[in-house]
Amino acid sequence: MRQYELTVVFPLEEDQHKAGREQLLADLAAQGTEIVKTDETGDRDLAYEVKKRRRAKYVLFTIKADPAKIAALDKVFKLNANLLKYLFVNIEE
């Protein structure tokens, strides 16, 4: 298993944020990933408009996952309408 940083951008609306986060955590658990650390960085301005929004909530997860599972997670996250953006970054050891 490799360690990754997963940055997720959620809408500001509390109901969409909560639903998106619950779905994200369920998807991570379904793929057998381990969440090492969660860091909520709060509300921030976006660099550019995403789905007609200029501000969003950022959350940084540190996870351990099998590299083959990252492609599966990418496909699942694309279907989650409550995620504005996400990015996986491999942490070199």
Beta strands, then each sheet from edge to edge (+ up, - down):
strand 1: 2-10
strand 2: 34-50
strand 3: 53-65
strand 4: 85-90
sheet 1: 2+ 3- 1+ 4-
end
